[in-house]
């Protein structure tokens, strides 16, 4: 795990320290939905659950077809499932999440742009809510404290250039968890994100 984190950090720093060709800075807002489910040894079955996502970001356009992005987001995720004790569990964890992403951009005519991206992210838990058999219980006493998550987000983006230099875009992203979501072993939350974003030149 430590080697993976170190490799991600080196890759991101190498990208950021490269000599820029355009160096145009943009900023914007993000909002959308998460679609996540639980995965763990003590979960015998699980199903996806919808939740929400909101945040802001800055993007540095380094090259004609390349940019680097830093986001600050609030992300809710969790899922529904049945434990090995045959208990129905409904979990929601709220994170402050900071992804650093590298984009490869492909122009599709004058207005449209297609992007593919990946990077690293860290998510710090700020809320944890659990409902077991219809009753709200303490996250700490029932499943254990939520832990800081390390993630690899990968995704695609379709953007459209608006008059005045602002942009609209739609993202589909999958976050690959590298660490446990709770103090229990072998428990992770698998998450898709469906996002809309707006940006302008800073």
N, C-alpha and C positions, 0 to 999 in steps of 0.2 A: 504494500500500500504506500509506504513512504517513497519507494522508488518511482511509483507512478505519479505521485504528487510532484516530486522533484522534476521529473521529465516534463510534466505539464507546465510547470513554472518556467523552466528553461526555454521551452518552445514559445511561450507567450512573451517572455522578455526579449528573445531573439527577434520576434516579430516587431515589437514596439520600438526597439533600438535601431532597426534598419533605417537607412536614409530615405525619407519620404520624397515622393515625386510631386504629389498634389498637395498634401497636408491641408485638406479642407475639413473643418470640424462641423459636425451636425449634432443636433440634440432633438429629443422627442419624447413622446409618451407611448406606453404600451398598455393594452388591456385585452383580456380574453378569458378563456376557460381552460381548466385542467381536467383530464380524464385519467384517473389513476386507480390502481388496485394494490392490495397487500400481497406480499409473497413471503412465506416463512415456513419453517419446519412444523410449527404448531397450528398452521392454518390449513385445514383439510380442503376447503373450497373458498373461492373469493370471486368477487365481481367488481367491475369498474364502477366508479362513482364520479359524477361531475362536480366541479368546484370552480373557484375563480382565481384570477391572476391580475395584478396591476403593478405598474412600475414606470420608470423613466430610464433614459439611456443617452449616452454620447457616442458618436461614431466618428472615427478619423479615417478619411479616405486617403489612403497612402499612395496607391497606384491607380492606374486607369481601371483595372479589374480587381482591385483588392482593397479591403478596409478592415479596421480593427474596432471592436465595439465593447464598451463597458456598460453593464446594466446594474440597476438597483431595483429589486422587485420584492413585492409581497406575494407569496404563493401559498395557496391552500391545497392540500392533497391528503389522500388517505385511501379509504375504500371500505367495502362491506365484505364480511366473510364469516365462516364457521370454524371454530377452534376444534382441536382434538377432543375437548370436553363437551362438544356439541352445543356450544354457546354461540349465539349470534352476536357479532361484534360490528360496530359502526365507528370508524376512526376518522378524525380530522386533525391534521397537524398544520399549523401556520408557520411559514419560514420567512425570514428576511434573507433573500438569496442574491448573491453577487456573481454573475457570469462574466467571463472575459472570452470573447468570440472572435475568430478570424473568418472573414468572408471571401469567397471567390465570386465575382459578379460578372454576369454575361448580359450585355445589352440586347434587347429584343425590339429593334426599331428605335425611334426617337424618344418614346415615352416609357416603355416597359423595360424592366430589368429583372432578371432571374438570379437568385443568389443561393449558394450552398455554403453551409458554415458548420463549424465545430469549435470546441474549446474546453475550458474547465470552469467549474463553478463550486462555490461553497454556500451552504444554506444553514443558517443559525435558527433553531426552533424558538418561537416566541409564544405559541399556544399549542395545547394538546388536549383534545376533547374525545372522550370515549363513551359510547353507549353500549352496554352489554345487556342483552335480553330486555331491551326497552328502558333501562334505567341508566342515568348518567352516573359515572363512577370516576374516581381519580385515575388519571393516566399513570401516575407514578406507582400506585398500589396495584393496578390491574395488569398493565403491560410493561411498566418500567418507564423511566424518563426518556423523552425524545433527545436524540443526539445530533450533534453537528453533522451534516451530510456533505460528502464530497461527490461530485457528479461530473459526467462528461455529457454536455448537451450537444446534440447534432440535429440539423434541420435544414429546411429550405424556405425560401422567401420569394414572393412575387410582388414587385414594387411598381408604382405608377407615378410619374413626374407630373405635379400639378403646376398651374401658372404661379409665378412668383418664386419658384425654387423649392417649395415644400413638396413632400412626398407622402403617399399612402402605401402601405404594404400589408400583406397577409403572410403569416408564418405558420408552419407546422413543425413542431420540435418534439424530439424524444430525449428524455434525460436518463442516462445510464447511471445507476447508483454504484458507487465504489465502496460505500461504507454502510453500516447498519443504521436503520432509522430509529431504532429503540435500543435500550440496554440489553434486551434479550438477543441471543445469538441467532444468526440466519434469518433476520427479518428486514425486508426492504420494501420500499414503495416504488412501484413502476409507474411512470407518469408520461402521458402525452400532453402537449400544450398546443392550443389553437389560438393564435394571437392576431390582433390588428394593431398597427402602429402608424403614427404620424411623426414626421420629422421636418426640420427646417435648418437652414444654415445659421450657424452661430457667429 
